[in-house]
Amino acid sequence: MRTVRMFTAALLSAAALFTLPFPGVAAADSPSSGVSTDDEAAAPTEAGTSFRTATVVRPGQRATAQGSTGDYLYWQFPADAGQRATVRARVDLPRSEARHGTHVWRLDVYDGLRRRQACRYGSDARPAPAEARSVELSCALRTVRAWSEPWADDPLPGTYYVRLTVVGAPAEDLGEPVDASLEITAEDSGGATAVDGRLAAPLVPASGREVAPDGGWSSGRWSSRILWTAGGAVLAALAGICGYRLTRGNGRPAHLPPGA
């Protein structure tokens, strides 16, 4: 019974250990938990016209911009290892009587190497009939990896670019004013996606205008995967010790009487 109690106490202690917040995990959830009044006030109200002039948007902010049908609107945001970012855009179209046909809008997301990233799900290209008042697009990116093979196109930590534009519209409609809004959310995937390797540095623009997540880049820090692995090893060792004590008995040879 004493051995059983020791084993139970060890399990409870390990469970209490796993409920503690792990470094680099809880902090990654903060961008998607909401924004303060100061962040709302600092939300951008314009967009860039190229990769080099892309406007910075932080996860949780709602960026807005005015443009014309046919313009290229660019934004950029930071994405760290283990995060799953989702980009949502809305375009308020000109009055229906001012349009001459269907408009097709497209949302593209590029990583720090300007490689277009595929969406896990979402509608990154949608047609808007002449009578439509707005069109909404979205793109849920794959989980950002801390490290990848050079030949792979996995999303890596660094700056990500968003481009919003119309890819199909009657020539008579080009130049008509539109209002666009953009919102980015980022969620932490936990230690299940952690890998052993890491980048020497995040992929950011060479211009020096680095956009880092709140709290800095976490690539290379210990992840919850390492802590769970260490905790599992401790539990396995305790289970082995307790199992040995249970199967060993009281240590007396079987042929000796109890009083011997």
C-alpha positions as CSV (number, residue, x, y, z in Angstrom):
1,M,0.0,0.0,0.0
2,R,2.9,2.3,0.7
3,T,4.2,1.8,-2.8
4,V,0.8,2.5,-4.3
5,R,0.5,5.7,-2.3
6,M,4.0,6.8,-3.4
7,F,3.1,6.1,-7.1
8,T,-0.2,8.0,-6.7
9,A,1.5,11.0,-5.2
10,A,4.1,11.0,-8.0
11,L,1.3,11.1,-10.6
12,L,-0.4,13.9,-8.9
13,S,2.8,15.9,-8.7
14,A,3.5,15.4,-12.4
15,A,0.0,16.4,-13.3
16,A,0.4,19.6,-11.2
17,L,3.7,20.3,-13.0
18,F,2.0,20.0,-16.4
19,T,-0.6,22.6,-15.5
20,L,2.0,25.3,-14.9
21,P,2.4,27.8,-17.8
22,F,5.4,26.9,-20.0
23,P,7.8,29.6,-21.2
24,G,7.1,30.8,-24.8
25,V,3.6,29.2,-24.9
26,A,1.3,31.4,-22.9
27,A,2.9,34.5,-24.4
28,A,2.1,33.3,-27.9
29,D,-1.6,33.4,-27.2
30,S,-1.7,37.1,-26.4
31,P,-1.9,38.5,-29.9
32,S,-5.2,36.8,-30.6
33,S,-6.7,37.5,-27.2
34,G,-7.7,41.1,-28.2
35,V,-6.3,44.5,-28.4
36,S,-6.2,47.5,-26.1
37,T,-7.6,50.9,-26.8
38,D,-4.1,52.1,-27.7
39,D,-3.7,49.3,-30.3
40,E,-7.1,50.2,-31.8
41,A,-6.0,53.9,-32.0
42,A,-2.8,52.8,-33.7
43,A,-4.5,50.6,-36.3
44,P,-3.3,51.7,-39.8
45,T,-5.7,53.5,-42.1
46,E,-3.9,53.1,-45.3
47,A,-2.1,50.4,-47.3
48,G,1.1,50.2,-49.3
49,T,1.4,49.8,-53.0
50,S,4.2,47.3,-53.1
51,F,6.2,44.8,-51.0
52,R,8.6,47.5,-50.0
53,T,5.9,50.0,-48.9
54,A,3.6,47.4,-47.3
55,T,1.8,48.8,-44.2
56,V,2.5,47.1,-40.9
57,V,-0.5,45.4,-39.2
58,R,-0.2,43.5,-35.9
59,P,-2.4,40.5,-35.2
60,G,-5.6,41.7,-33.5
61,Q,-5.7,45.1,-35.3
62,R,-8.2,46.0,-37.9
63,A,-6.6,47.9,-40.7
64,T,-8.5,50.0,-43.2
65,A,-7.6,51.6,-46.5
66,Q,-9.2,53.5,-49.3
67,G,-8.3,52.7,-52.9
68,S,-9.5,52.3,-56.4
69,T,-10.6,49.2,-58.4
70,G,-7.4,47.9,-60.0
71,D,-5.0,49.1,-57.2
72,Y,-2.7,46.7,-55.4
73,L,-3.0,47.0,-51.6
74,Y,-0.2,45.6,-49.5
75,W,0.2,45.0,-45.7
76,Q,2.7,43.1,-43.7
77,F,2.6,41.3,-40.3
78,P,4.9,39.2,-38.1
79,A,4.3,35.4,-37.7
80,D,6.3,33.4,-35.2
81,A,7.1,29.7,-35.0
82,G,4.1,27.6,-33.9
83,Q,1.5,30.2,-34.9
84,R,-1.4,29.7,-37.2
85,A,-2.4,33.0,-38.8
86,T,-5.7,33.7,-40.5
87,V,-6.1,36.7,-42.7
88,R,-9.6,38.2,-43.4
89,A,-10.3,41.0,-45.8
90,R,-13.5,42.8,-46.8
91,V,-14.0,45.1,-49.7
92,D,-16.9,47.6,-49.9
93,L,-17.7,48.0,-53.6
94,P,-18.9,51.0,-55.6
95,R,-22.7,51.4,-56.1
96,S,-24.2,48.8,-58.3
97,E,-25.3,51.3,-60.8
98,A,-21.7,52.4,-61.3
99,R,-20.5,48.9,-62.1
100,H,-20.7,47.1,-65.5
101,G,-20.2,43.5,-64.5
102,T,-18.7,41.0,-62.0
103,H,-15.6,41.9,-60.1
104,V,-13.2,39.1,-59.0
105,W,-11.1,39.9,-56.0
106,R,-8.1,38.0,-54.7
107,L,-6.2,37.8,-51.4
108,D,-2.6,36.6,-51.6
109,V,-0.2,35.9,-48.7
110,Y,3.6,35.7,-49.1
111,D,6.3,34.8,-46.7
112,G,9.6,36.7,-46.0
113,L,11.1,35.2,-49.2
114,R,8.1,36.4,-51.1
115,R,6.9,32.9,-51.8
116,R,3.1,32.7,-52.1
117,Q,1.7,30.6,-49.3
118,A,-1.1,28.2,-49.8
119,C,-4.2,28.4,-47.6
120,R,-5.4,25.5,-45.5
121,Y,-8.9,26.7,-46.0
122,G,-10.8,29.9,-46.8
123,S,-11.9,31.8,-49.9
124,D,-8.9,33.7,-51.2
125,A,-10.6,34.5,-54.5
126,R,-14.2,35.4,-54.9
127,P,-16.4,36.9,-57.6
128,A,-18.7,39.9,-56.7
129,P,-21.7,40.3,-59.0
130,A,-22.7,43.7,-60.2
131,E,-25.4,43.9,-57.5
132,A,-23.2,42.9,-54.6
133,R,-22.3,45.6,-52.1
134,S,-19.2,43.9,-50.7
135,V,-17.0,40.9,-50.9
136,E,-15.2,39.0,-48.1
137,L,-12.1,36.9,-48.5
138,S,-10.1,34.8,-46.0
139,C,-7.0,32.7,-45.9
140,A,-6.0,30.4,-43.0
141,L,-2.2,29.7,-43.3
142,R,-0.4,26.6,-42.3
143,T,1.5,26.4,-39.0
144,V,4.7,28.4,-39.1
145,R,7.6,26.1,-38.6
146,A,10.8,26.9,-36.7
147,W,12.9,25.2,-39.3
148,S,12.6,23.6,-42.7
149,E,14.6,22.0,-45.5
150,P,16.0,24.5,-48.0
151,W,14.0,23.0,-50.9
152,A,10.7,23.0,-49.0
153,D,8.1,25.8,-49.1
154,D,7.1,25.5,-45.5
155,P,6.1,28.8,-43.8
156,L,8.9,30.1,-41.6
157,P,9.1,32.7,-38.9
158,G,9.4,36.3,-40.1
159,T,7.5,38.9,-42.0
160,Y,4.4,38.0,-44.1
161,Y,2.9,40.1,-46.8
162,V,-0.7,40.4,-47.8
163,R,-1.8,41.6,-51.2
164,L,-5.4,42.5,-52.0
165,T,-6.4,43.4,-55.6
166,V,-9.1,42.8,-58.2
167,V,-8.0,40.3,-60.8
168,G,-11.1,40.6,-63.1
169,A,-13.3,43.6,-63.8
170,P,-14.7,45.4,-66.8
171,A,-12.4,48.1,-68.1
172,E,-15.0,50.7,-67.4
173,D,-15.0,49.9,-63.7
174,L,-11.2,50.4,-63.2
175,G,-10.5,53.4,-61.0
176,E,-13.8,53.3,-59.1
177,P,-13.3,53.9,-55.4
178,V,-13.4,51.1,-52.9
179,D,-13.0,50.7,-49.1
180,A,-11.0,47.8,-47.8
181,S,-10.5,46.4,-44.3
182,L,-8.1,43.7,-43.1
183,E,-7.9,41.7,-39.9
184,I,-5.3,39.2,-38.8
185,T,-5.5,36.7,-36.0
186,A,-2.8,34.3,-34.7
187,E,-3.2,31.3,-32.6
188,D,-0.5,29.1,-31.0
189,S,-0.5,25.5,-32.0
190,G,1.4,24.2,-28.9
191,G,4.3,21.8,-28.8
192,A,2.8,19.3,-31.2
193,T,4.3,21.1,-34.1
194,A,7.7,21.9,-32.5
195,V,10.8,20.7,-34.3
196,D,14.4,20.3,-33.2
197,G,16.0,22.7,-35.7
198,R,15.6,26.5,-35.9
199,L,16.5,29.4,-38.2
200,A,19.5,31.5,-37.4
201,A,17.3,34.5,-37.8
202,P,13.7,35.2,-38.8
203,L,13.0,36.2,-42.4
204,V,12.5,39.9,-42.3
205,P,13.0,42.7,-44.8
206,A,16.6,43.7,-45.4
207,S,15.7,47.4,-45.1
208,G,16.0,47.2,-41.3
209,R,12.4,47.9,-40.6
210,E,11.9,44.7,-38.7
211,V,8.4,43.9,-37.4
212,A,8.7,41.6,-34.4
213,P,5.9,40.0,-32.5
214,D,5.0,41.3,-29.0
215,G,7.7,39.8,-26.7
216,G,10.2,39.2,-29.5
217,W,10.8,36.1,-31.7
218,S,10.5,32.8,-29.9
219,S,12.3,30.6,-32.4
220,G,14.9,28.5,-30.7
221,R,13.3,28.7,-27.2
222,W,12.2,25.7,-25.3
223,S,8.8,24.5,-26.3
224,S,6.2,22.6,-24.4
225,R,7.1,19.5,-26.5
226,I,10.5,19.3,-24.7
227,L,8.9,19.7,-21.3
228,W,6.2,17.1,-22.0
229,T,8.9,14.7,-23.2
230,A,11.0,15.3,-20.0
231,G,7.8,14.8,-17.8
232,G,7.0,11.6,-19.6
233,A,10.5,10.3,-19.0
234,V,10.1,11.1,-15.2
235,L,6.7,9.3,-15.1
236,A,8.2,6.3,-16.9
237,A,11.0,6.1,-14.4
238,L,8.6,6.3,-11.5
239,A,6.4,3.7,-12.9
240,G,9.4,1.3,-13.4
241,I,10.5,1.8,-9.8
242,C,7.0,1.3,-8.4
243,G,6.4,-1.7,-10.5
244,Y,9.7,-3.2,-9.4
245,R,8.7,-2.7,-5.7
246,L,5.3,-4.2,-6.2
247,T,6.6,-7.3,-8.0
248,R,9.6,-7.8,-5.7
249,G,7.4,-8.6,-2.7
250,N,8.8,-8.4,0.8
251,G,12.2,-9.9,-0.2
252,R,11.8,-13.2,1.7
253,P,12.6,-16.5,0.0
254,A,9.4,-18.4,-0.7
255,H,10.5,-21.5,1.3
256,L,11.1,-19.7,4.6
257,P,8.3,-19.4,7.1
258,P,7.1,-15.9,8.1
259,G,8.8,-16.1,11.6
260,A,12.2,-17.2,10.3
